[in-house]
Amino acid sequence: MKPLQKLAKSFVFLLILAMASMTWGCESSTNAGRGAGIGATAGGVIGGIIGSRSGSWAKGAIIGAVIGGAGGALIGNYMDKQAAEIDRDVEGARVERVGESIRVIFDSGILFSTGSATITSTSRYNIEKLARILNRYHDTTLVIEGHTDNTGSETANQSLSERRAESVANLLEAYGVSSRRVSPVGFGETRPVSTNETEEGRRLNRRVEVLIYANDDLKRQADSGELRY
């Protein structure tokens, strides 16, 4: 490889790392203006790389969803409002803003009985409230991720995570969320967020995540300078 090619390749790699850090480092703050500083092409590159490394195409899609400029600011404001409503109205949910997207995390112990993929009656009401909000902000795509701790066999955990993700997806659809927006996926015990050596860590690993990001129609609206609510 020629010296100039090596230098260019190194520069691109450093740029990607820097922009990825910017995207993840701000996930808990207001995001309305964040898109203005990050370009769509770079966002797509970052999304592809991080998605392939993490094994989660959903997280890759979230990072790659950045469109930049005034359109990014409009989408950020749209997501800020939606996240605030979810945080206010849906009990038992932890809400995080990631780039121009939203991550809603439910402790599986809140949604399900031990070893079960049937949503409890109390949690059904909270999923209904989440669906109402999602139906008001309908120009988004949803990925429902199921996760477990490492107790039991890997095969059983994988199956349980898939069935739990499907249960949440099916209930959202029953409350009017279009099935075309929703993709359930189970990761079993492969994506822990904490140690499996303690009960608290295992509790954190047993979770369902709802990942919400802009669909193509919302991006087109943002590019035109006006969003339909």
Secondary structure as UniProt FT lines:
FT   HELIX           3..25
FT   TURN            26..28
FT   TURN            32..33
FT   HELIX           34..37
FT   HELIX           40..54
FT   HELIX           57..63
FT   TURN            64..65
FT   HELIX           69..89
FT   TURN            91..92
FT   STRAND          93..98
FT   TURN            99..100
FT   STRAND          101..107
FT   HELIX           108..111
FT   TURN            114..115
FT   HELIX           121..136
FT   STRAND          140..147
FT   HELIX           154..174
FT   TURN            175..176
FT   HELIX           179..181
FT   STRAND          182..186
FT   TURN            188..189
FT   HELIX           199..205
FT   STRAND          207..214
FT   HELIX           216..224
//
